Amino acid sequence: MAEVIIRLEDISIAFDGEVILDKLNLEIKDKEFVTLLGPSGCGKTTTLRIIGGFTQQDSGNVFFAGKKINKLPPHKRNVNTVFQKYALFPHLNVFENVAFGLRISKTPKNEIPGKVKEMLKLVDLSGYENRSVSSLSGGQQQRVAIARALINHPNVLLLDEPLGALDLKLRKDMQLELKNMQQKTGITFIYVTHDQEEALTMSDTVVVMNNGVIQQIGSPQDIYNEPINAFVADFIGESNIIDGKMTEDYSVSVGSFTLPCVDPRPEAKKHVDVVVRPEDIQIVSKEEGNISGIVESSLFKGVHYEMTVNSEGKIWLIHSIDSATVGETIGMKIDSEDIHIMKKMYSWSICEPLVEKKEYHEEEQRLSFILEGKEYSVEGVLDPETDNDSRFTVRIPPEAFSFTAADEGDFNAYVESVIWKADHYEILFETEGQQTRYLASSQMDEQAGTTVGVILDAAAVRLPVSEPEETKK
């Protein structure tokens, strides 16, 4: 069994008060190809930089082969890095760029030509020794950067989105070449990308990250076939993610349809996310299916048809070698093992810090409160004996939020993730002032990673103030 070469223990870091990594723990084994995968801003590049020694964590420890290396500078770690911008030396030819590390490490001069030649052969650049790096294509420059990083045989090679500047065909070719290089050299590769296909193509292990937290670690097959939550399912390939209810084990309801599944009912919960991959839905007659719906679109994609089917207002995506006609009512058969039941990550938005109670009007059963610097008034039933100066929690259902342009709403927020739930978008956003997370349900598709204005419909706020069973902060 391979030994653990890098271990991150409770790594936390914040920039300008914003948490980038939150008590991250990760073990990376020797000779493994590991990919850190996630959307922009999830913390994957920061993790890479902490391993390389370019960024110092606020707390936690970094271990290399069992030894703590928190204070060890980058040049003393047996780690090399390939960046998206290859940082080649334009005044040096290919040979001298690759030989640079050997000269720095004071390798005997007579050994350098042979080592450089061997490394250029590995990256398929034999005969390019005297070329100017500025005359090379993007893919060739990347190979030079990799050769320069590998020539001193580091234990670990860090790659920060090195294929991002390449065109699609070259990027796909380089994915296979990188995997072959890793297998030939036996060096541990730690690769950062937001491209799901890259991660699934090259990796032995995929680490899915979001908001500075690891969501799931596993093989590409496990990550794709057994996603742990709706975020992973949505981020790794296309999925149908639909709200469902479970009142008993091994059975889930989606609208008026009941589907068999292999999962027990989550403890103390009935509302769940139902995840089904598009390729796992079989087109059958209406009578044979365990769900039925009307075909809204059908496109031939070369190896399969891509269809959308409206079932009770919920839009299902299907990938199938069989086709159906637009407007036709079809049955959809889904085997129980292809239905994945997931606990909802969030059900309600809970105001934190606690909302300040301003005034309670007993006759009108109306309450005034302040959220994100704006005062609201909401009707509801409270205990008249409640202290008017107390602080408390207000329940906000996801549909109470709507979005507009930045600076045009009640307050601004940063959109962290957007997941299509068959009949609405589930949007997780964080406020700029309080840095509090909220969940919204919307028909409008907001762009993850952008700042928007948020409008709160105070009439939808729920009272009394006790939290619902399925609330998760």
Buried (B, 14 or more C-beta within 10 A) or exposed (E): EEEBBBBBBEBBBBEEEEBBBBBBEBBBBBBBBBBBBBBEBBBBBBBBBBBBBBBEBEEBEBBBBEEEBEEBEBEEBBBBBBBBEBEBEEEBBBBBBBBBBBEEEEBEEEEBEEBBBEBBEBBBBEEBBEBEBEEBEBBBBBBBBBBBBBBBBBBBBBBBBBBBBBEEEBBBEBBEBBBEBBEEBEBBBBBBBBBBEBBBBBBBBBBBBBBBBBBBBBBBEBBBBBBBBBBBBBBBBBBBBBBBBBEEEBBBBBBEBBBEBEBEBBEEBBBBBBBBBBBBBBBBEEEEBBBBBBBEEBEEEEEBBBBBBBBEEBBBBBBBEEBBEEEBBBBBBBBBEBBBBBBBBBBBBBBEEBBBBBEBEEEEBBBBBEBBEEEBBBEBEBEEEBEEEEEBBBBBBBEBBBBEEBEEBBBBBBBBBBBBBBBBBBBBBBBBEBEBBBBBBBEEEBEBEEBBBBBBBBEBBBBEBEEEEBBEE
